[in-house]
Amino acid sequence: MAESTETAQALWYVGPGRAEIRQEMLAPLAPGMVRVRALHGALSRGTEALVAAGRVPESEYQRMRAPFMGGAFPFPVKYGYATVGRVEAGPPGLVGRTVFTLYPHQTLFDVPAEAVAPLPGGVPAARAILAANMETALNATWDAGPGPFASVAVVGAGVVGSLVGLLCKRLAGADVTLVDVDPMRAEIASAFGLRFARPDAAPTECDLVVHTSATASGLVTALNLAGDEAIVLELSWYGSGDVAVPLGGAFHSRRLKLVSSQVGKVAPSHRTKWTHRRRLEAAIDLLADARLDALLAPPVAFNDLPGRLPKILAPGSGVLCQRIDYP
């Protein structure tokens, strides 16, 4: 157990488009806690772009708080939820273990022992930063409930969309297409064994359409690709933005179902038997797949983040999952 205070560095969003690294003092480690030194982290581009821009709506200030978040919306906030590190102090069974935890971007921190998930063999520390995204994708797949031989389109081939496509492809006979305006995303589809199409060439009459692009045009595309009585699963989060949803036309006559999905609660289909912890551990196990490295952008040093963030979070940056390397 640590006997004295230590200094950590943490990334804080301090104003629209502005971030800075602040020093924080850690008190002596309390019973039941572990001290973790960060190795790698990930930026959640969609959510953190909204946080960095101050676009979290006031009605969502409490619901959008990440585990162990510092500060309060809109600013200043210490935000993030994907860190892999090594336990330096705490219960003997965890000391020295490499773990994943839902913690903001910080070099050294204390969390309850039950908040860390040790990595299994076969899951490298650098790839394990995808755990939160994989958990979201797993929950979304449960919410969607696709069956064998389903025709599936995923509109928006970002990290979560690509992972949903990969999970749906595991179903027997499933035909899965990633749909995106960026032709470079065809490389991800190919790596995952999925089809790829631009919106104007995407397959129609799909049994399931998953929308992750966070754009109104993407939602229009998703509705247009759905077949009779199909589910359109909305995974995008728009922050304080308003989105026009075209519910005229064939929406009613085709009896489409527009369904939301959010990782904060375990999907109803699995809620009686699955806890958040079990779901996270299952998501980490799914990361034992080298193809997932195609989602990781070249690493950025933690100390360089304040200057690099505007470019990383900008629309059209091409970044999927931005890996952070800690000193």
C-alpha positions as CSV (number, residue, x, y, z in Angstrom):
1,M,0.0,0.0,0.0
2,A,1.3,3.5,-0.9
3,E,2.4,5.4,2.1
4,S,2.8,8.9,0.6
5,T,1.2,11.1,-2.0
6,E,2.2,10.9,-5.6
7,T,1.7,13.3,-8.5
8,A,-0.3,12.4,-11.6
9,Q,-1.0,14.3,-14.8
10,A,-4.5,14.4,-16.3
11,L,-6.1,15.8,-19.4
12,W,-8.9,18.3,-18.8
13,Y,-11.3,19.9,-21.3
14,V,-11.3,23.5,-20.2
15,G,-13.3,25.3,-22.9
16,P,-14.7,24.9,-26.4
17,G,-11.9,23.3,-28.4
18,R,-9.3,23.7,-25.6
19,A,-7.7,21.1,-23.4
20,E,-4.8,21.2,-21.0
21,I,-2.8,18.8,-18.8
22,R,-3.1,19.4,-15.1
23,Q,-1.2,18.0,-12.2
24,E,-3.1,16.1,-9.5
25,M,-2.0,14.8,-6.1
26,L,-2.9,11.3,-5.1
27,A,-3.6,10.6,-1.4
28,P,-2.2,7.5,0.2
29,L,-3.9,4.4,-1.2
30,A,-7.1,3.6,0.7
31,P,-8.2,0.0,1.6
32,G,-10.0,-1.8,-1.2
33,M,-8.4,0.4,-3.9
34,V,-5.7,-0.2,-6.5
35,R,-3.2,2.2,-7.9
36,V,-2.9,1.9,-11.7
37,R,-0.1,3.4,-13.9
38,A,-1.5,4.0,-17.4
39,L,0.1,2.3,-20.4
40,H,-2.4,3.0,-23.2
41,G,-5.6,4.8,-23.7
42,A,-8.2,5.6,-26.4
43,L,-10.1,8.7,-27.3
44,S,-13.8,8.1,-28.0
45,R,-13.9,10.4,-31.0
46,G,-17.7,10.8,-31.3
47,T,-18.5,11.5,-27.6
48,E,-15.3,13.4,-26.8
49,A,-15.8,15.6,-29.8
50,L,-19.1,16.7,-28.3
51,V,-17.6,17.1,-24.9
52,A,-14.7,19.1,-26.2
53,A,-17.1,21.4,-28.1
54,G,-19.3,21.9,-25.0
55,R,-22.3,20.3,-26.8
56,V,-23.5,18.0,-24.0
57,P,-27.1,19.2,-23.4
58,E,-27.9,20.4,-19.9
59,S,-30.6,17.8,-19.6
60,E,-27.9,15.0,-20.0
61,Y,-25.3,16.4,-17.6
62,Q,-25.9,13.7,-15.0
63,R,-26.6,10.8,-17.4
64,M,-23.5,11.6,-19.5
65,R,-21.1,11.5,-16.5
66,A,-18.4,8.9,-17.2
67,P,-17.2,6.7,-14.4
68,F,-14.6,8.6,-12.3
69,M,-15.1,11.8,-14.3
70,G,-13.7,14.9,-12.8
71,G,-15.3,18.4,-12.8
72,A,-18.8,19.1,-14.2
73,F,-20.3,19.8,-17.7
74,P,-19.8,21.9,-19.7
75,F,-16.3,22.8,-18.4
76,P,-13.8,22.1,-17.0
77,V,-14.2,18.3,-17.2
78,K,-11.8,15.4,-17.0
79,Y,-13.5,13.0,-19.4
80,G,-12.7,9.6,-21.0
81,Y,-13.4,6.0,-20.4
82,A,-10.8,3.7,-22.0
83,T,-7.5,3.1,-20.1
84,V,-5.2,0.1,-19.9
85,G,-2.6,0.1,-17.2
86,R,-0.6,-1.9,-14.7
87,V,-1.5,-2.2,-11.1
88,E,1.3,-0.9,-8.9
89,A,-0.4,-1.3,-5.5
90,G,-3.4,-2.9,-3.9
91,P,-4.6,-6.5,-3.3
92,P,-1.7,-9.0,-3.9
93,G,-3.7,-10.8,-6.5
94,L,-3.9,-7.7,-8.7
95,V,-0.4,-6.2,-8.2
96,G,1.5,-6.5,-11.4
97,R,-1.5,-7.3,-13.5
98,T,-2.3,-5.5,-16.7
99,V,-5.9,-4.3,-16.5
100,F,-8.6,-2.4,-18.4
101,T,-10.7,0.3,-16.6
102,L,-13.2,3.0,-17.5
103,Y,-11.0,5.9,-16.4
104,P,-10.3,9.3,-17.9
105,H,-7.0,10.2,-19.5
106,Q,-4.5,10.3,-16.6
107,T,-1.0,8.9,-16.0
108,L,-1.6,7.4,-12.5
109,F,-4.8,7.0,-10.6
110,D,-6.7,5.0,-7.8
111,V,-9.9,3.1,-8.4
112,P,-11.8,0.4,-6.4
113,A,-10.3,-3.0,-7.0
114,E,-13.6,-4.2,-8.5
115,A,-13.4,-1.5,-11.2
116,V,-10.4,-3.1,-13.0
117,A,-10.7,-6.1,-15.3
118,P,-7.4,-8.1,-15.8
119,L,-6.6,-8.8,-19.4
120,P,-6.6,-12.5,-20.4
121,G,-3.8,-14.0,-22.4
122,G,-4.1,-13.3,-26.1
123,V,-5.3,-9.7,-25.7
124,P,-2.4,-7.3,-26.0
125,A,-2.5,-4.2,-23.8
126,A,-2.5,-1.8,-26.8
127,R,-5.6,-3.5,-28.4
128,A,-7.4,-3.7,-25.1
129,I,-8.2,0.0,-25.3
130,L,-11.1,-1.1,-27.6
131,A,-12.8,-2.8,-24.7
132,A,-15.4,0.0,-24.1
133,N,-16.2,0.2,-27.8
134,M,-16.6,-3.6,-28.0
135,E,-18.9,-3.5,-25.0
136,T,-21.0,-1.0,-26.7
137,A,-21.1,-3.0,-29.9
138,L,-21.9,-6.2,-28.0
139,N,-24.8,-4.5,-26.2
140,A,-26.1,-3.1,-29.5
141,T,-26.0,-6.5,-31.1
142,W,-28.1,-7.8,-28.3
143,D,-30.5,-4.9,-28.6
144,A,-30.8,-5.6,-32.4
145,G,-31.2,-9.4,-32.0
146,P,-30.3,-10.4,-35.5
147,G,-30.9,-14.0,-36.4
148,P,-29.1,-16.5,-38.6
149,F,-29.0,-15.6,-42.3
150,A,-29.9,-12.0,-41.6
151,S,-29.3,-9.3,-44.2
152,V,-27.6,-6.5,-42.2
153,A,-26.4,-3.0,-43.1
154,V,-24.3,-0.9,-40.8
155,V,-24.4,2.8,-41.8
156,G,-21.3,4.5,-40.5
157,A,-18.1,2.5,-40.5
158,G,-16.5,4.0,-37.5
159,V,-15.1,1.9,-34.6
160,V,-18.5,0.9,-33.0
161,G,-20.2,0.4,-36.4
162,S,-17.3,-1.8,-37.7
163,L,-17.4,-3.8,-34.5
164,V,-21.2,-4.3,-34.7
165,G,-20.7,-5.5,-38.3
166,L,-18.0,-8.0,-37.1
167,L,-20.2,-9.4,-34.4
168,C,-23.2,-9.7,-36.7
169,K,-21.0,-11.6,-39.2
170,R,-20.4,-14.3,-36.6
171,L,-24.1,-15.4,-37.1
172,A,-24.6,-18.3,-39.4
173,G,-25.1,-17.2,-42.9
174,A,-25.3,-13.5,-42.1
175,D,-24.7,-11.1,-45.0
176,V,-23.3,-7.9,-43.5
177,T,-22.4,-4.6,-45.4
178,L,-20.6,-1.6,-44.0
179,V,-22.0,1.6,-45.5
180,D,-19.9,4.8,-45.5
181,V,-19.3,7.9,-47.6
182,D,-15.5,7.4,-47.1
183,P,-14.2,4.9,-49.6
184,M,-11.2,4.3,-47.3
185,R,-13.4,2.4,-44.9
186,A,-13.6,-0.4,-47.5
187,E,-10.2,-1.4,-46.1
188,I,-11.8,-2.1,-42.7
189,A,-14.6,-4.0,-44.3
190,S,-12.2,-6.2,-46.2
191,A,-10.1,-6.8,-43.0
192,F,-13.2,-7.9,-41.2
193,G,-14.6,-10.1,-44.0
194,L,-17.5,-7.8,-44.6
195,R,-19.0,-6.2,-47.7
196,F,-18.6,-2.4,-48.3
197,A,-20.8,0.0,-50.2
198,R,-21.2,3.8,-50.6
199,P,-24.7,4.9,-49.6
200,D,-26.0,5.2,-53.2
201,A,-24.9,1.5,-53.9
202,A,-25.9,-0.1,-50.6
203,P,-28.2,-3.1,-50.4
204,T,-31.9,-2.5,-49.7
205,E,-34.6,-4.6,-48.1
206,C,-32.3,-5.4,-45.2
207,D,-33.6,-7.3,-42.1
208,L,-31.6,-5.0,-39.8
209,V,-30.0,-1.6,-40.3
210,V,-27.7,-0.2,-37.6
211,H,-27.0,3.5,-37.8
212,T,-23.8,4.9,-36.2
213,S,-22.8,7.9,-38.4
214,A,-24.3,10.6,-36.1
215,T,-25.5,12.5,-39.2
216,A,-29.0,13.2,-40.5
217,S,-28.1,12.0,-44.0
218,G,-26.9,8.7,-42.5
219,L,-30.2,8.2,-40.7
220,V,-32.0,8.9,-43.9
221,T,-29.9,6.2,-45.6
222,A,-30.5,3.8,-42.8
223,L,-34.3,4.1,-43.1
224,N,-34.1,3.8,-46.9
225,L,-32.1,0.5,-46.6
226,A,-34.6,-1.2,-44.3
227,G,-37.0,-3.9,-45.6
228,D,-40.6,-4.4,-44.5
229,E,-40.9,-4.6,-40.7
230,A,-37.2,-4.3,-40.3
231,I,-35.4,-2.8,-37.3
232,V,-33.4,0.4,-37.6
233,L,-31.1,0.5,-34.6
234,E,-29.9,4.0,-33.7
235,L,-26.5,4.0,-32.0
236,S,-25.5,7.6,-32.7
237,W,-25.5,10.2,-30.1
238,Y,-26.1,13.8,-31.3
239,G,-25.5,15.8,-28.1
240,S,-27.4,19.0,-28.2
241,G,-28.0,18.8,-31.9
242,D,-31.4,18.4,-33.5
243,V,-31.9,15.8,-36.3
244,A,-34.7,15.7,-38.8
245,V,-36.1,12.2,-39.0
246,P,-38.0,11.4,-42.3
247,L,-40.9,9.5,-40.8
248,G,-43.2,10.1,-43.8
249,G,-43.0,8.2,-47.0
250,A,-42.9,4.4,-46.5
251,F,-41.9,4.5,-42.8
252,H,-45.4,3.5,-41.6
253,S,-46.6,1.4,-44.5
254,R,-43.4,-0.7,-44.2
255,R,-43.9,-0.9,-40.4
256,L,-40.3,-0.1,-39.7
257,K,-39.1,-0.1,-36.1
258,L,-36.7,2.7,-35.0
259,V,-35.0,1.5,-31.8
260,S,-32.4,3.2,-29.6
261,S,-29.4,1.5,-28.0
262,Q,-27.2,2.7,-25.3
263,V,-24.5,0.9,-23.3
264,G,-25.5,2.4,-19.9
265,K,-27.9,-0.5,-19.3
266,V,-27.5,-4.2,-20.3
267,A,-29.8,-5.0,-23.2
268,P,-33.3,-6.2,-22.0
269,S,-32.8,-9.5,-23.8
270,H,-29.8,-10.3,-21.5
271,R,-30.5,-8.3,-18.4
272,T,-31.7,-11.1,-16.2
273,K,-28.5,-13.1,-16.5
274,W,-25.8,-10.6,-17.4
275,T,-24.2,-8.0,-15.2
276,H,-22.2,-5.0,-16.4
277,R,-19.0,-6.8,-15.2
278,R,-19.8,-10.0,-17.1
279,R,-20.6,-8.0,-20.2
280,L,-17.3,-6.1,-20.0
281,E,-15.3,-9.3,-19.5
282,A,-17.0,-10.9,-22.5
283,A,-16.1,-7.8,-24.6
284,I,-12.5,-8.1,-23.5
285,D,-12.4,-11.7,-24.5
286,L,-13.7,-10.8,-28.0
287,L,-10.5,-8.6,-28.5
288,A,-8.4,-11.7,-29.0
289,D,-8.6,-11.0,-32.7
290,A,-5.6,-9.5,-34.5
291,R,-7.9,-8.1,-37.2
292,L,-9.0,-5.4,-34.7
293,D,-5.6,-3.7,-34.9
294,A,-6.8,-2.2,-38.2
295,L,-9.0,0.2,-36.1
296,L,-6.1,1.7,-34.2
297,A,-4.5,4.9,-35.4
298,P,-0.8,5.4,-34.8
299,P,-0.2,6.4,-31.2
300,V,-0.1,9.9,-29.9
301,A,2.0,10.7,-26.8
302,F,-0.1,11.7,-23.8
303,N,1.8,14.9,-23.3
304,D,1.1,15.9,-26.9
305,L,-2.7,15.5,-26.6
306,P,-3.7,19.2,-26.0
307,G,-2.1,20.3,-29.2
308,R,-3.2,17.3,-31.3
309,L,-6.8,17.0,-30.1
310,P,-8.3,19.6,-32.6
311,K,-7.0,17.7,-35.6
312,I,-7.9,14.2,-34.1
313,L,-11.5,15.2,-33.2
314,A,-12.1,17.2,-36.4
315,P,-14.7,15.8,-38.9
316,G,-13.0,14.1,-41.7
317,S,-9.8,13.4,-39.8
318,G,-9.9,9.8,-40.9
319,V,-9.0,8.7,-37.3
320,L,-11.0,5.7,-36.1
321,C,-9.6,4.8,-32.6
322,Q,-6.9,7.2,-31.5
323,R,-4.4,5.3,-29.3
324,I,-2.7,7.2,-26.5
325,D,0.7,6.1,-25.2
326,Y,1.7,7.2,-21.7
327,P,5.2,8.0,-20.6
